[in-house]
Amino acid sequence: MSTTVAPSETTGGTATAARLTLLAATLGATAVVVGAGGLLWPEPAGGGDTYAFADVAPIRDRWWGLLGGLAVVGVVNVTLQALATMLLVRERGSTWATAGAVLMWVGIASQAVGVAGWASAYYYPTDPGLEPGLGEAVVEAANQDPGHLFAFLVPGALLVVLGTVLQSMGLLRARTVPRWVPVALLMTVLTLVVPGSGALGLVTSVPMAAGAVGLAVHLWPGERVSRGRRTRAGDRRSAR
């Protein structure tokens, strides 16, 4: 007796595999880009979270392009990371993964708006065509009002961190990926105290990127199939 697979089932399986492949590949690529982007992030000469006119003026185009580009890539990366985790955590730990995803999606949207606004707040006043002293005054006025300067950026970043923690708990409970993957993602907590720019930023960016790539690898269709076979084989052995 031969078994015939309906064309619709074959097409649906192929489409699902293609979508998972695209999701995993994009997640892995954007994780690497975000991690590397921290090395290009300029450091303020006076330290702290705000930049002086002299910090931004010589690199205003790089400043605006880097922050804007990282905001876009960050939205894609965090959104796909949250989705990938929900796909990997279907039963045990799914409540943690779902709640974390909601916080991450809201948070990264707010954070991206904040980063784009921050980029513009320094870009326009540093236009060399402005009257001398005017640009410095505008930048200083922005720095004196951090409540508006970081109104969307900081709360958004906090929501992303909290959401990532919740999803990592879900991954640890589900045990669908090696333990090192959620542990690496939990390094996001350190971004609250460790600067994300420069060489020091690699302390957090490398593990976080590795964790996201780990999610992508385990979401890859071939890996999901082989993992499912190993799980079923283990269940059969346990049943014996």
LOVEXLUM-383170 format. One record per residue (C-alpha): z, x, y; residue in three letters. Coordinates in Angstrom, 2 decimals, padded with zeros to 5 digits. Each point is the difference from the previous one (the first is absolute). Layout:
BEGIN
<<Z,X,Y>,'ALA'>
...
***
This chain:
BEGIN
<<000.00,000.00,000.00>,'MET'>
<<-000.91,001.36,003.44>,'SER'>
<<001.85,-000.69,003.20>,'THR'>
<<-001.97,-000.76,003.11>,'THR'>
<<001.46,000.58,003.44>,'VAL'>
<<-001.04,-002.52,002.62>,'ALA'>
<<-002.10,001.51,002.81>,'PRO'>
<<002.42,-001.36,002.62>,'SER'>
<<002.93,001.76,-001.67>,'GLU'>
<<-001.89,003.29,-000.14>,'THR'>
<<-001.04,-000.31,003.63>,'THR'>
<<003.52,-000.92,001.07>,'GLY'>
<<001.50,002.97,-001.84>,'GLY'>
<<-002.55,002.37,001.51>,'THR'>
<<000.60,-001.36,003.50>,'ALA'>
<<003.76,000.33,-000.38>,'THR'>
<<-000.32,003.58,-001.22>,'ALA'>
<<-002.29,000.85,002.93>,'ALA'>
<<002.45,-001.49,002.49>,'ARG'>
<<002.94,001.86,-001.51>,'LEU'>
<<-002.00,003.22,000.07>,'THR'>
<<-000.85,-000.51,003.69>,'LEU'>
<<003.62,-000.85,000.81>,'LEU'>
<<001.38,003.02,-001.86>,'ALA'>
<<-002.56,002.41,001.46>,'ALA'>
<<000.58,-001.22,003.55>,'THR'>
<<003.77,000.13,-000.40>,'LEU'>
<<-000.09,003.57,-001.27>,'GLY'>
<<-002.43,001.18,002.68>,'ALA'>
<<001.88,-001.59,002.91>,'THR'>
<<003.32,001.36,-001.29>,'ALA'>
<<-001.40,003.53,000.21>,'VAL'>
<<-001.46,-000.62,003.48>,'VAL'>
<<003.29,-001.37,001.36>,'VAL'>
<<001.93,002.91,-001.48>,'GLY'>
<<-002.38,002.56,001.48>,'ALA'>
<<-000.08,-001.78,003.36>,'GLY'>
<<003.61,000.92,000.62>,'GLY'>
<<-000.98,003.67,000.21>,'LEU'>
<<-002.27,-000.78,002.95>,'LEU'>
<<002.62,-002.04,001.86>,'TRP'>
<<000.96,001.90,003.18>,'PRO'>
<<003.62,000.86,000.70>,'GLU'>
<<001.49,-000.82,003.44>,'PRO'>
<<000.93,003.19,001.83>,'ALA'>
<<003.33,-001.43,001.09>,'GLY'>
<<000.89,-001.49,-003.37>,'GLY'>
<<001.02,-003.60,-000.50>,'GLY'>
<<-002.26,-002.99,-000.56>,'ASP'>
<<-001.88,-000.11,003.30>,'THR'>
<<-002.67,002.31,001.37>,'TYR'>
<<-000.37,001.48,003.45>,'ALA'>
<<-003.22,-000.18,002.00>,'PHE'>
<<-000.62,003.70,-000.71>,'ALA'>
<<000.33,-000.60,-003.75>,'ASP'>
<<-002.79,-002.56,-000.17>,'VAL'>
<<-002.40,000.90,002.83>,'ALA'>
<<-001.62,003.01,-001.74>,'PRO'>
<<-000.50,-001.92,-003.27>,'ILE'>
<<-000.42,-003.58,001.26>,'ARG'>
<<-003.15,-000.69,-002.07>,'ASP'>
<<001.54,001.47,-003.14>,'ARG'>
<<003.21,-001.94,000.71>,'TRP'>
<<-001.76,-003.34,000.32>,'TRP'>
<<-002.34,000.59,-002.95>,'GLY'>
<<002.73,001.27,-002.32>,'LEU'>
<<002.47,-002.79,000.69>,'LEU'>
<<-002.66,-002.70,-000.10>,'GLY'>
<<-001.51,001.36,-003.20>,'GLY'>
<<003.34,000.35,-001.75>,'LEU'>
<<000.93,-003.55,001.04>,'ALA'>
<<-003.11,-001.38,-001.70>,'VAL'>
<<000.38,002.15,-003.12>,'VAL'>
<<003.71,-000.83,-000.14>,'GLY'>
<<-000.71,-003.73,-000.02>,'VAL'>
<<-002.40,000.41,-002.91>,'VAL'>
<<002.31,002.34,-001.91>,'ASN'>
<<003.23,-001.99,000.32>,'VAL'>
<<-001.75,-003.31,-000.68>,'THR'>
<<-001.60,001.33,-003.18>,'LEU'>
<<003.21,001.74,-001.11>,'GLN'>
<<001.88,-003.30,000.24>,'ALA'>
<<-002.77,-001.81,-001.90>,'LEU'>
<<-000.22,002.70,-002.67>,'ALA'>
<<003.74,-000.22,-000.62>,'THR'>
<<-000.17,-003.78,-000.40>,'MET'>
<<-002.83,000.40,-002.50>,'LEU'>
<<002.01,002.54,-001.98>,'LEU'>
<<003.24,-002.02,000.13>,'VAL'>
<<-000.79,-003.41,-001.48>,'ARG'>
<<003.24,-001.05,-001.69>,'GLU'>
<<003.27,001.91,000.21>,'ARG'>
<<000.49,001.20,003.58>,'GLY'>
<<-002.76,-002.24,001.37>,'SER'>
<<002.31,-001.65,002.56>,'THR'>
<<000.86,003.41,001.45>,'TRP'>
<<-003.68,000.99,000.07>,'ALA'>
<<-001.10,-003.24,001.67>,'THR'>
<<002.71,000.03,002.66>,'ALA'>
<<-000.75,003.65,000.71>,'GLY'>
<<-003.71,-000.72,000.35>,'ALA'>
<<000.61,-002.71,002.62>,'VAL'>
<<002.17,002.35,002.06>,'LEU'>
<<-002.55,002.81,-000.31>,'MET'>
<<-002.91,-002.19,001.10>,'TRP'>
<<001.83,-001.35,003.04>,'VAL'>
<<001.43,003.42,000.78>,'GLY'>
<<-003.25,001.95,-000.13>,'ILE'>
<<-001.73,-002.57,002.20>,'ALA'>
<<002.75,000.39,002.61>,'SER'>
<<000.02,003.77,-000.37>,'GLN'>
<<-003.77,000.27,000.45>,'ALA'>
<<000.15,-002.08,003.18>,'VAL'>
<<002.78,002.25,001.27>,'GLY'>
<<-001.85,003.22,-000.80>,'VAL'>
<<-003.19,-001.24,001.69>,'ALA'>
<<001.98,-001.00,003.08>,'GLY'>
<<001.80,003.34,000.04>,'TRP'>
<<-003.31,001.85,-000.18>,'ALA'>
<<-001.38,-001.96,002.97>,'SER'>
<<003.21,000.30,002.02>,'ALA'>
<<-000.51,003.77,000.19>,'TYR'>
<<-003.79,000.16,-000.16>,'TYR'>
<<-000.94,-001.82,003.21>,'TYR'>
<<002.55,001.65,002.34>,'PRO'>
<<-001.20,003.44,-001.12>,'THR'>
<<-003.57,-000.65,001.19>,'ASP'>
<<-000.95,003.11,002.02>,'PRO'>
<<-001.76,-002.19,002.55>,'GLY'>
<<003.23,-001.59,001.19>,'LEU'>
<<001.71,001.01,003.22>,'GLU'>
<<002.37,002.96,-000.59>,'PRO'>
<<003.52,-001.12,-000.68>,'GLY'>
<<-000.96,-003.59,-000.78>,'LEU'>
<<-000.48,000.61,-003.71>,'GLY'>
<<003.31,001.86,-000.29>,'GLU'>
<<001.78,-002.89,001.71>,'ALA'>
<<-001.50,-002.56,-002.40>,'VAL'>
<<000.91,002.07,-003.08>,'VAL'>
<<003.52,000.48,001.30>,'GLU'>
<<000.31,-003.74,000.65>,'ALA'>
<<-001.09,-000.70,-003.59>,'ALA'>
<<002.51,002.50,-001.37>,'ASN'>
<<002.78,-001.64,002.01>,'GLN'>
<<-000.72,-003.33,-001.71>,'ASP'>
<<000.24,000.72,-003.75>,'PRO'>
<<000.84,-003.65,-000.64>,'GLY'>
<<-003.61,-000.92,000.74>,'HIS'>
<<-001.57,003.30,-001.06>,'LEU'>
<<001.37,-000.28,-003.56>,'PHE'>
<<000.55,-003.77,-000.17>,'ALA'>
<<-002.41,-000.50,-002.91>,'PHE'>
<<-000.15,003.51,-001.46>,'LEU'>
<<003.65,000.55,-000.93>,'VAL'>
<<000.78,-003.45,-001.50>,'PRO'>
<<-003.29,000.16,-001.90>,'GLY'>
<<000.83,003.41,-001.43>,'ALA'>
<<003.44,-001.22,-001.06>,'LEU'>
<<-001.51,-003.00,-001.80>,'LEU'>
<<-002.44,002.26,-001.85>,'VAL'>
<<002.85,002.25,-001.11>,'VAL'>
<<002.12,-002.94,-001.15>,'LEU'>
<<-002.94,-001.58,-001.79>,'GLY'>
<<-000.80,003.26,-001.77>,'THR'>
<<003.62,000.28,-001.15>,'VAL'>
<<-000.11,-003.53,-001.44>,'LEU'>
<<-003.28,000.67,-001.78>,'GLN'>
<<001.34,003.26,-001.40>,'SER'>
<<002.94,-001.93,-001.45>,'MET'>
<<-002.46,-002.38,-001.58>,'GLY'>
<<-001.94,002.90,-001.54>,'LEU'>
<<003.20,001.53,-001.36>,'LEU'>
<<000.97,-003.31,-001.59>,'ARG'>
<<-003.46,-000.71,-001.40>,'ALA'>
<<-000.50,003.52,-001.44>,'ARG'>
<<-003.75,-000.40,000.15>,'THR'>
<<-000.46,003.43,001.58>,'VAL'>
<<001.85,003.30,-000.51>,'PRO'>
<<003.32,000.16,001.83>,'ARG'>
<<-001.21,002.78,002.28>,'TRP'>
<<-002.48,-002.36,001.71>,'VAL'>
<<002.58,-002.36,001.59>,'PRO'>
<<002.36,002.92,000.62>,'VAL'>
<<-002.76,001.75,001.97>,'ALA'>
<<-000.70,-003.17,001.96>,'LEU'>
<<003.69,-000.24,000.87>,'LEU'>
<<-000.41,003.18,002.03>,'MET'>
<<-001.17,-002.35,002.74>,'THR'>
<<003.69,-000.53,000.81>,'VAL'>
<<000.19,003.60,001.21>,'LEU'>
<<-002.65,-000.72,002.65>,'THR'>
<<002.79,-001.72,001.94>,'LEU'>
<<001.65,003.38,000.57>,'VAL'>
<<-002.70,002.61,-000.74>,'VAL'>
<<-002.93,000.32,002.45>,'PRO'>
<<-003.28,-001.03,-001.60>,'GLY'>
<<-002.06,002.57,001.89>,'SER'>
<<-000.68,003.69,-000.50>,'GLY'>
<<001.00,002.11,-002.97>,'ALA'>
<<003.41,-001.68,-000.23>,'LEU'>
<<-001.74,-003.32,-000.48>,'GLY'>
<<-001.34,001.25,-003.34>,'LEU'>
<<003.53,-000.44,-001.39>,'VAL'>
<<-000.59,-003.75,-000.01>,'THR'>
<<-003.78,-000.40,000.24>,'SER'>
<<-000.83,001.95,-003.17>,'VAL'>
<<002.33,-001.96,-002.34>,'PRO'>
<<-001.03,-003.31,001.59>,'MET'>
<<-003.68,000.82,-000.42>,'ALA'>
<<000.64,001.09,-003.59>,'ALA'>
<<001.78,-003.29,-000.70>,'GLY'>
<<-002.91,-002.03,001.40>,'ALA'>
<<-002.49,002.04,-002.02>,'VAL'>
<<002.19,-000.60,-003.06>,'GLY'>
<<-000.27,-003.74,000.59>,'LEU'>
<<-003.77,000.33,000.34>,'ALA'>
<<-000.29,001.94,-003.27>,'VAL'>
<<002.02,-002.56,-001.94>,'HIS'>
<<-001.96,-002.84,001.57>,'LEU'>
<<-003.31,001.53,-001.12>,'TRP'>
<<-001.63,-002.40,-002.51>,'PRO'>
<<-000.25,002.53,-002.85>,'GLY'>
<<003.63,001.02,000.43>,'GLU'>
<<001.11,-003.64,000.06>,'ARG'>
<<-001.82,-000.68,-003.28>,'VAL'>
<<001.40,003.08,-001.76>,'SER'>
<<003.47,-000.72,001.33>,'ARG'>
<<-000.26,-003.56,-001.27>,'GLY'>
<<-000.98,001.27,-003.43>,'ARG'>
<<002.92,002.43,-000.05>,'ARG'>
<<002.36,-002.80,001.02>,'THR'>
<<-001.26,-002.31,-002.73>,'ARG'>
<<000.27,002.79,-002.55>,'ALA'>
<<003.56,000.66,001.09>,'GLY'>
<<000.82,-003.70,-000.27>,'ASP'>
<<-001.34,-000.07,-003.55>,'ARG'>
<<002.07,003.03,-000.95>,'ARG'>
<<003.08,-001.60,001.54>,'SER'>
<<-000.67,-003.18,-001.95>,'ALA'>
<<000.01,001.92,-003.26>,'ARG'>
***
